[in-house]
Amino acid sequence: MTRLLLTLSALIILSSQALAAPVWPHVGELLHDLISPTKIMVCPDGSGPPLSEARANGAVVDATIQVKLVDNYGDPIYMFPPEDLWLQFEVGEGTALACFNNASYPGGIFNADAATDSDGWTRFSQPLQGGGWSDASVTIYVAGYPALDPDENPHSPLPLGIVSPDINGDLVVGLSDIAHFVNDLMYPGEASHRSDFNNDSVINLSDVALMAQGIGTSCE
């Protein structure tokens, strides 16, 4: 009887400890070569360049983001689903939108490439699928919340903006977007950088060609 009571007591203690410290995914390591101001061009059908071909001051910048997920104890999390790990751009003027779940998540959600591997790693490297534009920054979200490091501190937003031929953010590149682009081309103003698709600080024939490539695209 005494042994049974001791066993029950040990189980109660272990259970209380487990309840007090639930396992939660943290971003243990974050690798990137982002510099400000970096932007990536996206199209609603995902036909834009991969993140490795982002632009900063007209030059190509590898904006691939590598993430390692760990649990409360620092152990890597294997097969964490990519649909629960995403990039979400800051909401503001010209808010970026992803093709999916955009009503609930303005500014995102752009999912990771794949589930985490046995060491907890995954990445964001594929072309993003969406529209709109954002000059601000992007935050990594894990299971619906901004990513935390193992010490429960939030990770700083990353210096990555977004531009798209879908300038008005309705996830279709149509006549309204062409009108916005022509206006920005002919009469550069405060917001005309939204049409500077190669991020070289000038809207010219290169941007016209990129706009033409996007015409008619929409979310699949």
N, C-alpha and C positions, 0 to 999 in steps of 0.2 A: 504493500500500500504506500509506504514511504517513497519507494522508487517511482511509482506512478505519479505521485504528487510532484516530485522533483522534475520528472519529464514534462508534465503539464506546465509547470512554472517556467521551464526553459523555453517551451514552445510559445508561451504568452509573451515572454521577454523578446524573443526573436520576431514575433508578429508585430509587437509594438515598435520595434526598431525599423522594421520594414515599412510600417505605416508612416513613421516619422520621416523617413528618407526615401520617398518614391524615386524610382529611376526616371531620369528626365534627360533627353538628348541635349548635349552642349557642343558648341563648336570649339574643339580643342586646338585646332590649327587652321589657319586661313592663309592661303598663298595667292598672290596676284602681283602683277606689274603695273597696276593702274596709276596713272598720273593725271593731274587735273590740267586742262579740262578734256577728258576723254568722252567720246560719244560713239554709239553704235547705231547704224541704220537698220530699221526693222521694216518688214512688210507683213501685211495680214496673213499671207499664205506661207510665211516662213522662208521666202526666197531671198531674203537679205543676206549679207555676209555673216560668217561665223564671228564669234567674239574675238577670235585671234586676229581679225582684220578691222578692229575698231580704229578710230582716228582721233588724233590730238594735234592741233595746229597743222592739219593737213597730212601729217605723217602717220604711218600705220603703227598701231600699238596693240600688243597682245593683251586683250582684256579678259582672257580666260581666268576663271576664279576656281580655285581648288579648296575643298572643305573637308575637314576630318571631324566626324561626329564621335563623341565619347559619352559615356554615362557618368553618373555621379562619382564613380570610383576611378575614372580615368581610363576605363577599358573601352576599346573601339566598339562601335555599334555596327553590326553586320546586317546587310539587306534592309537598311532604313529606306522606306519607299520614296521615290523622287517626287511623288505628288504631295508629299508633306514637307518638302524642302524647296523653297523658291526665292526668287528675287522680286522685290517690290519697290518700285520707284516712288519717290516722295510726291505726294499729292499737291498740286498747285496749278499755276497757269499752264495750259496745254498738257494736262495730265496724261501720262502714258497709260495705255490699256492693253492687257493681254486678250487673246481671243477667247479664253475660257474663264469663267467665274468672274468676269469683269464687273458685274453688277454688285457683287459682294466685296470685291477687292479692287477698288480703283488704285492705279499705280502698279498693279501686278495682275495675276501671278505668273511668273516665268519659271517653270520647274527645272530642277537639276537634270542632267543628261540621263542618269541611271541610278539605281539603288547603290548604296554604299558597299564597298568591297570588304573583304575580311579584315582589312586594317582600318576600316571606318571611312575611307576616302571616296569622294565623288567629285564631280566638277560641273561647272557651267561653261560650255564651250560652243554649243550649237547655235545656229541662227535663232533669234527670238521671233516669236510669232505674235504680232499685235500691231498697234498704231499709236497715234498721238505723238507728243514730244515732252521732254522734261530736261531742264537745265541743271537740276539739282544733284541728287545723289541716289544711290540704291542701297537697300538694306536686305540682309539675308534673314529670312523667316524660317523657323523650325517649328513644325506642328502648330502653326497659326500664330506664333509669337516671335518678336524680334530675337535673333540669336543671342545667347549668353555664353560667356566663356566658363571654364570649370569653376571659377570663383564667383559665379553668378553676376558678373559685370556684363553689360550690353556691349556688343561689338560696335565700333564706330561705322556709320554709313560709308560706302565706298564711292570714290569720285567718278561715277559713270553716269552719263546722260543718255538720252535716246532721241533720235529723229526718225521720221518716217514720211514716205509719200502720202500716207494717210494723215494729212496734217490736222484735219478736224476731229480725228479720233473716233470715227463711227465704224471703224474696222472694214471699210470699203474705200478703195482709191477711185474716186469718181470726179464729176464735174466741179463740185465744191472745192475739192482739194486742188484741182488744176487752177481754179480762180485764185485761191490763196497763194499758190506758188507764183503765178504770173504777177500778182500784186507785189509779192516780196522781191521778185526779180526786177521789176520796173521801178518800184518805189521802196527801196530798203528802209526799214524802220526799226523800232525798238525790238519787235518780235520777229524780224525777218530771218534771224539765224535758225529758226525752225525749218527753213528751206535750204539751209547749208548742209546738205547731206554728207559731204566728205569732210566737214568740219575744218575748212581751211580759211575761214573768216571772209569768204567772198562767195557770192552766188553767181555762177557762170555756166558755161556750156557743160561742164562736168556734172553739175547738179541737174541740168536739163535732161541729160542722158539718164541719170539715175531716176528722175521723176518719171520719164517715159517708160522705164522698165517696170515701174510699179503700177502703172495705170491698168485698171480692171481687176486688180488682185483683191481678194477678200478672204475672210477666214474660211477654212475648209470644214 
